[in-house]
Amino acid sequence: MRSARQASELIKLVQEYSGLSLGRIIYVAGLAGLCSTALIALVNYSAAQVAAQDTPLWAFALFIPLLISYTVLVRINNKESMTATQILIHRIRMRVMGEVLKTDLLTLQKIGPPHIMTILSRDTLTISQGATMFVPTCQAMSMLVFAVGYLFYLSFAAGLITLVFGCAILVYFAGNFTAMHDKLEDAWMEEGQANSQISDFLTGFKEIKMNSARAFDISSDIINSSRHVADVKARTFIYLSNGFASIQVMIYAFVGVAIFVIPVISSEFYKSVVAVSTTVLFIAGSLTGIISSLPLLSQANTAAEEVNRFMAQLEAIKKEIPAADDFVDQVVERISVENVSYRFESKPGATPFVLGPISCDFEAGKVYFVRGGNGSGKTSFIRILTGLIAPDSGRILLNGVEVNSAQSQAYRDLFSTIFSDFHLFKKLYGMYDTPDEEVDKWLKKLELPERVTFQSRSFSDLNLSTGQKKRIALIVSILEKRPIIILDEWASDQDPEFRKFFYEKIIPELRAMNKIVIAITHDDHYFHEADHLLFIQNGKLRAFD
């Protein structure tokens, strides 16, 4: 029962995301199997007639349309299945991206980007490879059914023995499927953990190169993990291979019984020995084809289970669902934070960090500098203010009107934010009407290298220092023309001269654009450039004017 449920995961995924009609595939595969069996029967009949020195021209005339029909049916199924497979992969990717977009930042961090990348790359590739085997397997099974029926027609004893061996193979496979599946799943999980270590290695490459002891230690961990994965997968595939080898031995035993044993128990067998032998060999070929596809189908089924489990995990998460009234004012005069608080998760027995309650106002055309120590809650406050994290209590008001959950995305669209761990896109996504000349003006103004040019909504080169990347991020934020701009320790990677230029020239210019400017900064030499100073300590915010 369990094996049947497990085996259905791939089928369920294919039907849900590809739009492929399983009934149609089986129907066309059945016709192809019927044509294939008819061809075998026709060849057997014609061979017997030729042996009797007769040339059945009508059989040749029937052979051609049967062959054409078989070819057309197989091509129809192959075309539909290949197209459906690519649609399947596309829709899975789009579904995952859509569900991820509906989650909040903390949820994404809990799931982990590496896990999502594994779903979108390794698992979808495995499903694609397995799904392409589905139609040939259906066709082989269809041919198997009709060929066994034909075998019963030729010799009841041969048909009966074939049926017994077929049932024995089916029982053997069903009995071992659960163990095979569990071993594959274990190997899958081990490989995922090893890939996470490799990702960590590549991300921290600079730090690794700077410390030979660290390089040796992490390399040892990766080597041990990789060796463990290799051992687990080797044992898994040895187990699978031995299982399928046993099935193939059963197939050869079946062929041997059909050729050597049936003549002993059936006195009439000699009349159809050639036809039975030919049919048995075709049946053995179909069985071998089915068996050889099972490892890939089993891996694809495991990947499908992982995708289905991941989808269920995403669907169980509370989503942001925009409503019909999800618009907010685009002209921002004031953002008000009223008694906002947020409690962070902590280990059992530990005192959780609590941000807030915080109340403050931000007005258009004003500059606010926020300072505070590490772990004080600055970045968390910014994430709540921008709508990336929903507070546990309190509310945020836009021009005196409370922002509800359905308006979260429309509210976030009011902000241009450069986080301390920002990501810079090479292309200006979502900005379709930005003139190249305006970008070029800002590139020169912020003293970017001449090799950095802008054309067709894309920057030519982002292989820059962190400070230079932040300048490009600032250009993008300004060109977004949003009423609120937030800069999380933006100036920390700038040289002294440009830092001075930023505070004394850029900040006043942003104020003149009537933006709400909020900057997290520790540059107390430039605090006089702000209209208001805010200080966060231990999750509490107070004015520092």
N, C-alpha and C positions, 0 to 999 in steps of 0.2 A: 504494500500500500504506500509505504513511504517512498519507494523508488519511483512509483508512478507519479506521485505528487512532485517529486524532485524533477523528473524528466519533463514535467509539464511547464516548468519555468521558462524555458527557451521558447516553447510554442506560444505561451501566454504573451511573452514579450513581443514576439514576431507579429502576432495577430493584433496586439494593441497599438503598435507603433508603425507598422509597415503598411497596413491596409490590405495585406495579402489574404486572399480567400483560401483558407486551408481546404475547404471542400472542393474548390475548383482545382487546386494543385493535385489533390488525391484523385479527382475524376480524370484529369488529363494524364496523370501518371498511370492510372488504371488502364486507360486506352493504349498508352505506350507499351505497358506490360503485356496487354492482350496482343498487340501487333507483334511484339517481340516473340511471344510464345507461338503465335501463328506462323511466323517466319521459321522457327525451329521445326514445327510440325511439317511445314511445307518442304523444308530441306530434307528432313527424315524420309518423307514420302517419296520425294524425287530421287533421293539416293537409292532407295529400295527399288524404284522403277528402273533406274539406270542399271543397277546390278542385275535386273531381270532383262536387260537389253531392250528397254523401252524408253522413249524420250517424250515425257509429258510436257508438250509445249504450253498447254493451258496453265500448268503450274508456274512456268516462267512468266507467263502473262500476269498471273496473280502476284508473283513475287515482287515485281516492280512497284505496283501501287502500295503494297504492304510496306515495302522499304521506304517509299516516299512518305507515307502516312506516319511511320515511326519517326522519321527524321523531323518532319514538321511538328509533331507533338512534342518531341524532346526539345526542339528549339523554342517552341512557345513557352514551355515550362521554364527553360533556362533563362529566357529573356525576362519573364515576369519575376522570377525569383531573384535574379541579379539586380534588377531595378528596385524591387521591394527591399532587398538587403541594404542598398545604399540609402533608400528613403528611411529605413529603420534606423540606421546609424545617425543620419541627419536629424531625425526627430528626437532621438534620445539625447543628442547633444543640445538641441534647442530646448528640450524639456528641462534638462539639468540647469542650463543657463537661466531659463525663465524662473525656475524654482529658487535658484540661488539669489537672483535679483530681488525676490520677494522676502528674503530673510534679512535679519539685521546683522550688524557687524560682529557682535559677540557670538552669534550662532555660527557664522562662517568661520570664525577663529576656532571654535570648538570642533567643528567638522574637520577643519584642516585643508588648506588648498592642495597639499600633495595627494590626499585621498580623492579629491574631486578630479585632479589631473589623471590619477590612475583609472578612475571610472571612464573619463573621456578619451583615454588613449588605449591602455592595455585591454581593458574589459570590452570596449566597443570593437577593437580590432579582433579579439577572440570571438566575439559574437558574430561579427561579419564573416569570419572564416568558417565558423560552424554553420551559419545560416546558408552559406553557399552549398554545403553538403546535404542540406535537407531534401532538396528536390531529387538529386541522384539517388539518395537512399530510399525515398518513396518509390521511385521508378524501379529500383532493384527489388524492393519488397513486393511491388505489384507483379513484376515478372515472376518472382518466386511463387506467389500464390497461384497464378495461372499455369506455371510450369508443373507444379505439384499436381494440379488438376489434370493436366495432360498426361502426367506420369501414371496417374490412376487409370486413365483410359488405356494406356499402353500395357500396364501390368499392375494389377491390384496389389500384389506383394511388394513391388517396387515403390508404389505410392504410399503404402502403409509404413514401410520401413523409413521412407523419407520423412513422413509425418512424425514418426516416433523420434527420429534423430533431431528434427526441427524443434519439437517440444522440449527435448532434453537440453538443447542449446539455449532455448529461451529460459528454461528453469534455471540453468547454470548462470546465465547472465543476470537474471533478476535477483538471484541469491547473492551475487557478488557486487551488484550495482551500488548498494549503500556503502560498502567498504571502499569501493573505488572512488565514489563521490566524496566521502569524508577525507580520504587521503589527498585527493586533488584540492579540496578546500583548505586543508592544512598547509599544503605547499603554496597555495595562492596567498594565504595570510603571511607566511614566512617571507615570501618574495616581496610583498608590499612593505614590510618592515625594513628589509634590506635596501629597497629603493629609497626609502625615507632617509636612511643613513647616507646613501650616495648623494642625495639632494643636499643634505646638510654639509657634506664634504665640498661640493661645488660652490655652494653659497658662501662658505667660509674659507674659500681658497686663499685669500690674501693672508688671513690670520694663520692658516696652516703653513704657508710658505715662510712665515716669519718666525716659526718656532718648530725646530726639528723634533723635539720631544713630543709636542702636540701632534705633529704630522705622523710620527711613528705610532703613537697611541691610537689615533683615529683610524689610521690605515690598518692597524692590527684588528680593531673592532670590525671594520668593513670586511677584512679578509676572513675573519672567523665567522661573521654573519653570512658572507657569501658562500663559504665552505659548508656551513650548516644548511643553507638553502639548497646548495647543490646535492648534499647528501639526502635531504628530505625529498627533493624532486626526483633524484635517481631512484630511491626506494619506491617512490610512488609510481614512476613510469615502468620500473621493473615489475612491480605488482600488476600494473595494467597490461604490460606486454605479455607477462606470463599468463594472465587471464585470457587475453585474446589468442595467445598461442595455443592454449588448451582448447579454445573453441575451434581454431583451425585444425587441430589434431582430430577433433570430433568430426569436422567436415571431411577430412581425408579418410577417416574410419568409415564414414557414411558412404563415400565413393567406393571404398574397398568392399564393403558389405554389398553394395548394389551390384558390383561386378562379379564378386566371387561367391557370395552366399545365396543371393536370390536364385541363381540357376539351380542350386541344390534343392531349394524348397518349392520351386515352381517349374514343372515339366514343360510349360508352354513358353517359358522365358526366352528360349533360344530363337523363337520367331521374331522377337522384337529387341534382341540384345543390342544391336547397333543404335536403334532409336533411343532406347532407355539409357545407354551409355552416354550418348550425345547430350540428352536432356539432363542427365545427372551432372555432367561436367558444366553445363550452363548454370544449373542450380548452384553448384559449388562455387562458380565464379561470382554469382549474385550474392551468395552468403559471404564470400570473402570480401566483396566490395562493401557490404553492409558492416561487417566486422571491422574493416579498416577505417571506416568513417566514425566508428563509435568513440575512439579516444578524443577526436576533435569535437564531436558533438557533446561529449561529457564535459570537456573543458568549457565549451560555449555555454552549456547549461549552468556550470558553476559561476561563470561570469554573469549570466543572466540573473541568477539568484542574487549576486552582489549588487547588480543594478537595481533590481526590484526592491531589495532591502534598503538601498540608499534612497530610492524614490519614496518609499514608505516613511523613512526617517525625515525626509524633507517635508512631506505632506503633513506629518504629525506636528510640525513646528508652526507656531502661531505666525501667520503671514500678515503683511500689510496689504489690505485690499482697498484700492481707490474706489471712492463712491462718485456718484454723479455730481456732487457738489465739492469736488476735491480742489477747486481753484482757491487761490489766496490772493491778497492784494499784491500787485507787482511794484507799486510805489511804497517803499518802506519808510515810515517816519520814526517808528519806535519798536524795538523788541523788548518785551518784559518777561523776566523770569520770576515766578512767584512760588516760593517755598518748595523748590525742586530738591529732591533727594534721591540717592541711589545707593543700594547696599550691594557690595561685591561679594561673590561667593568666596567661601574660605574653607579650609580644612576643618573637620570635626574637632571641636574643642578650642579652636582658634577664634580670636575676636575679629569679626569681619570689618573691613574698611568701609566707612559710610561717608559718602559725599553729600554735604548739605546738612540741613536745609539751606538753600541759597536763594536770595532774592536780589535782583538788580535790574537796571534798565540800560538799554543801549539806544542812542539816538542818531539819526542820520546826520552826516556832516561832522561827526565827532570821532576822535581817535582815543582808543582805550588800550593801555598797556597792562598786561597781566603778568605778575611775577609770582614765584613760589619755588620751594625746594623740590628735589626729586621725590616722586611718590606723593606729592601734596594733593594731587587731584586736578592739576591744570588741564592736561590732555583729556581726561575723562569729562571734565566740565565742558570743554569744547565739543566733544562728541555728543553730549546731551543737547547742548545749545544748537548744534547743526542738525539734530534729528537722527543722527546715526544710532544713538541708543535712546530707548524710551525710559524716562525716569520712573521710579517706583511710586513717587507721589509728587504733588505739585503740578504746575502747568506753565506753558509758554504762550504768551500772547503776542500777536502781530497787529500793530496799530490798535491795541485794546481789545482785539477779538481772539479768543482762545483757539489755538491750532489743535484740531482733533487728529486721531490716528489715520483717518482716511485722507487727510491733507498732507501727510508726512512727506511724500515725494515732491509735491508742489512747493512745500515749505523749504525742503532741502535745495530746490532749484534756485532759491534766492541767494545762496552762498557760493562764493569762490573761496576755496580753502586749500592752503598748502600745509599739509601735515609734516611733522618732523621726519616721519618715515614715508614721505611722498613717493609717488610713482609718476614718471614723466612719459607721456605717450608721444611718439614721433609725429603722429597725425593729429590735427585738431578735430577730434571727433565731436560731432554735434554743433560745430561752428561752420556753417556753409557759406556765409556771406562776408567773411573777413578779408578785406583787401590785402594783397601781398605788400603793398606800399606801407600800410600801417604797421604790419609786422616788422618790415625792414627798418622802419623808423625807431621802433622800440629795441630792436637788436643793436642798433648803433648807440642808442641812448644808454642802454645798460652794458655797453662795452663788451659785447660778445665777439669772439674771434671772427675774422672775415670768412673763414671756411664754413661757418654756420650760416646757411642761407635758407630761405623759405620759398617754396613753390608747390603748387597743387595741394594746398592745405597740409603740407608736411615739411618738417625741418630736415635739412640735409644730413646733419651729423649730431648725434647726442653723446658721442664719446668724449665727454667733458669732465671737468672736476665737479665735485658736489656743489661748490659755490656757483659755478657757471650754470649747472643744471637748475639750481634754484632760481637763477635769474630768468631762465626760459620759462620756468613754472610761473614766475611772477608775471611775465608777459602774457602767458595764456590766461591767468586769472584776471588781469586787467582787460584783455580783449573779450572776455566773456560778458563784460558789462553788466555784472550783477550788483545789486545794491549793497551787499555785505561782503567784505573780504576779511578772511581770517588767516593770520600768518603765525605758524607755530615754530618759534625760534628760527625764523627765516634768516636773520642776520648772522647767526652763529658761525657760518662757514664763509663769510665774506672777509676780504682783507680790510684793514683799518680805513683806507681811503674810500673804498666803495661803501663801507658801513656808514661812514659819515654822509656820503651822498644819498644813501637810502633814507636815513632818518631826517636829513635836512631838506631834501628835494622831493623824493618819491612820496614819503608819508604826507607832506602838505598837499601834494598834487592829488593824492587819493582823497584827502579831506575835501579839496575843492570840487571833486566830482560828486560831492554830497553822499559819499558812501559811509556806512558804518564800518570803521576799521578797528579790528581787534587783533593785537599782536602780543603773543607770549614772548617775553624778552627779559634778559638779565642785564641789559646794557644801561646801567643807571646813569651813565654820562649823558644819555639822550632822553631821560624821563621827562624833561621839560618840553619835549615835542608832543607829548600826549595831552589830551584834554582831561583825562581821568586816569588814575592809577588804581589797579585792583590787586589785592594780595590774597593768595590762597595758601592756607596752612592747615594740614590735617583735615582736609575736606571742607573747611570753612572759608568763606570769601568775605572780605571786608574792603572798604575803600581805603586808599593809601594816599589821599590827596594832601 
